[in-house]
Amino acid sequence: MPNTIEILIAPTYAGQRLDSFLAQYLENMTRNAAQMLIAEGMVSYNGLVLKKNYKLIGNETLQVIMPNVQSVEIQPENIPIDIVYEDDDIIVVNKAQGMVVHPAVGNWSGTLVNALMYHCGDRLSGINGEIRPGIVHRIDKDTSGLLVVAKNNSAHLHLADQIAAHAVKRIYEAIVCGNIKNDSGTINQPIGRHPKERKKMAVIANGRHAVTHYQVITRFYGYTHMEFSLETGRTHQIRVHLAHIGHPIICDPLYGNPKDRFSTISGQCLHAKKLEFIHPGTGKQIQFTAPRPEYFQKILNSLRQQNR
């Protein structure tokens, strides 16, 4: 059975947002995890389910239902991974297209977590539980590129705070259908679960704030090579925003154009090429880049030949 705890709010916390408070108060709780707990209706006051932006009054007693942690045995697997950087606090990995980041229903093996457990043993943060040890942020299965993994809880919390504060710089590149009108710009449209197709996200009025900055790298006949900077990190954000403005990423199985001549290639042509953040141990700003993978470069070469 889930465990219900009661928290008496001291007057000194008056005015603080609920999600921020829970992330500080509950052990090993990130702000993102606190928001998920609230969104699932697990936090209430006097029988009223609260929202994440609820401002604490002081002297009220919150009821928080802490869900049971399900025990799932995830096996280490000797899977080759491209480690760009590693020290006692973090690992930066250049994930291959087609690799799932962490185990879930339908993908209990062959994931990045399985590979990391083999490589690191028990030297991964435990904040996100047995299924997602070390995982601070994710990229989609068919998106290639960089992500940082935490090797201890202190590093995890430090990195999670940077992500929540939009202090982690993430640069992506993609090839999209059509020629976008402007050479640079910003897409500021809220994203939420698609109202009819539950596997998809969509731009919807009551969605979560989402901002994507873009810049054109090269224009081809019928296609555009582009770079993106994420101000927020919503599920499928770049893919949804580009499809919304009529320029879906080529080869995208969920949001792409089925008439795209590259549609036989497996997975969207999207690569996380640059990652920049403050090292949780040294406090210094560090950055990493990953070259375009072979699948991406082949498409670019084909488009360049076409433009001649």
N, C-alpha and C positions, 0 to 999 in steps of 0.2 A: 504493500500500500504506500502511496506517496506520503511524505512527511510534511505536516503543516507546522510552520514556525510563526511565532508572533514577535513583531519588532516594535518596541515603544520608541517613538521618534523624539529625541531630545530637542528642546527649543533651539539649540544652536544650528540645527539642520533646516530650520524654517526657510522656505524660499528655494531650496534646492530641488532640481528635477529628480523624479522618481528613479529613472534609469541610471542616472549618474550616482545617486545615493546607493542603490543596490550593488552596483559594480564596486564601490568602495567598501561597503559593509560586509557583503558575503564573500567568504574565502574562495579564492580561485575563480572569481566571477568577472568576466570581461563585460564591457558595456554592451557589446553586441549580444552576448548571451543573456544579459539582463533584459534587453529589449525583446528578445524572443520569449523569455519567460512571461513578460508582461503581455505581449501580443497573444499568448495562448490563454490569457485569462487567469493566470495563476497568482495575481497580486490583487488584493482587495482591502477596502476599509469600510467598516460598518455594513458589510454585505454588498457594497458597490465595487464592481470590477474597475480597476484604474487603468489609465493610459500612461504611456511612457513619459509624456510631458506634464503629468500631474505635478504640481508644486507642493512640497511638503508644508504642512501647517505648523507642526510642532505639538508634541504631547498626544498625537493620535497614535493608535496601535494598528499596524498593518498585519494582515494575514498573508503569508507567502507559502504556497504549495510547492515544495521541492520534489520534482519527479524522481522516481527511482532510476538509478543508473543500471541499465541492462548490461549484463556480463556477456561480452562477445569475444571469443578467442580469435584474434587476428594473427595470422602466421607470418613471420619474417620470410621473405623470398629473395633469392639471389638474382635480382633483376638489374641489369646495367642501367645506371642513371648518370646524367651529365652534371657533375658537381662543379660549379663555377667558383665557389669559395666555401671554406669551412674553418671554424675555430671552435672554442669551447662553448660559445653562446648561440651561434647561428649556422645554418647551412643555406647557401643560395644555389638553387637547382634550375637548370634549363630543361624544362619538361618537354618531352616529345609529344607531338600531335598523336592523339589516340589513347593516351594514358589517362585514366581516371585518377584524381588526386587522392581521395580517401575511400575506404570501403563503404558500401551501402547495399541495399537490396539489389540483387542482380550483378553486383561487382564486389564480391568478398575477397577476391584475390587479383593479383596482377596490377595493383594500384601503386601509386607513388609511396603511400604509407607502408605497404608491404616491403617495398624496396628499402625505404629509410630504416625500418625496424631491423632489417638484416645488416645494413651498413652501420647503424648507430647503437644497436642493442637497446638498453633501457635509457639511453642518453637523449631523450626527447621530452619536451614539456608534457605534463599530464592534464593541463587545464581543460582541454576539449574532450577528455575522456579516452576510452580505449580505442574507439574507432578513428579518432582524428588526432593522435599524438603529434605534437609539434606544429600542427597546421594552424597558421595565423590568418591566412587568406587563401583564396582558391582561384584557379582559372579553369575554364571549361575543358572537358575531355578533349575536344578537337581543336582547342587553341593551344598553340605551342608557346614556349618562352619561360620567362623568369618568375620565380616566386621564392620568398624567404621562409625558412622553417626555423622554429625556436627549439633549442636543445635543453632549455630549462624554463621553469615557470617565471622567473624574474624577467628573462629576455622576452617571453611571450607577452606578459602584461605591458612591458615597455613598447613593444611593436604594435600591440593592439591599440594602445593609447594614441600612437602616432597615426594609425589608420583612421581612428575615430575623429582625430583632429584634422584630417586631410593633409597630413604632413609628409606622407609617403608619395613620392613622385613615380607614377607608372605611365610609361610611354608604350603605345602599341602601334603596329602598322598593319594595314590590310589593303586588299584590292577589292573595289566595290563596282557594282554594275552602274553604267552610265557615267556621264560627266557632271559632277557637282558644280553648281553655278559659281560659287565664290571660292577663292583660293584659301581662305581661312574663315573660321567662324566658331560659333558655340551653339550646341543643341541643349536647351534647358527645358526638358519635358519630364513630368513625373512618370514613374514606372511602377506597375503592380502586376499581379497575376492576371492573365488573360481571362475575361469573363466566361468564355465558353470552352477554350482549349487549355486544360489545366497544366499541360507540360510546357506551355509557352508563357512568356511575359509580354506585356504590351504597354503602350503609352495610354494611361487612363487618368481621368480627372482627380480621383482620390488616391493616386499612387504616391510612392515615396519620391522625394526630391532627388533629381538625377541630372547631372551636368557633364557633358562631354565636349571638350575643345578639339577642333580638327584643323589640319593643314594639308593642302595638296602637295604631294611630292612630284608626281609625274602624271600627265594626262595621256591616255591612249585612245584609240578609236573604240568607243563604246564602254571604256573602263577607266577607272582612276585609281592610282596608287596613292594612299593617304596615310597620314600619321595622326594619332589620337592621344590626348592627355586626359586622364580621368580626374575629375574633381570629386566625384563620389564613386562608390563601388557597388552598384546594384547588380543583381543577377542578370546576366546576358546584356548588360547596359549598352555597350557599343553596338552589338548586333541589333538590338531593338531600336535604338535611336537611328541607325542608318536605314533600317527597313522603313521606319516611320516617315523619313523624308524622301523615300522613293529611291534610295541607293543601297540596296541590301548588299552585304558582303558576299562575294562569289562563293559557291559551293556550300552555302549555309543550309543544312537540311531542315531547319525549323523556320527560318525567316527569309530564305533566299528566293530567287526567281527560278522556277523549274525550267524555264526556257534558256537559262544561262548556258552557254556552250561549254563551260567548265564543270557543269553539274555532275558529271560522272566521277569527279575527284572526291574522295571521301573527306568530309569535314570542312568547315569554314576556313577561308584563307586569312587567318588572324594570328598575329605573333606578338607576344609581350617582349619587346626588345630591350627595354631599359627599366631599371629599378633603382631608386635612390631614397635613402633613409638615414636616420641617425643610428649608429651602432649602439645597441643597448648596453654594451659593456664599456666601451671607450668614450662614448658621447660624441664621437666624430662623425661627420657626414661622409657617407660612402655611396658609391654608385657602381652599377654593373651593367654590362650590355651583352646581348646574345645575338650572334649573326643570324641572318635569315636561314631557316632550314631548307633542305633540298626541294621539298614540295613547293614552297613559296617561290624560290628562285627560278624553278622551271617555268612557272606561269609567267613571271616577269620576262624571262628570256623569250617566251613565245609571243608575248605582246610587243616586245621591242622589234622582233622580226617582222611582225605584222605592220608596224609603223614605218618600216623602211620603204 
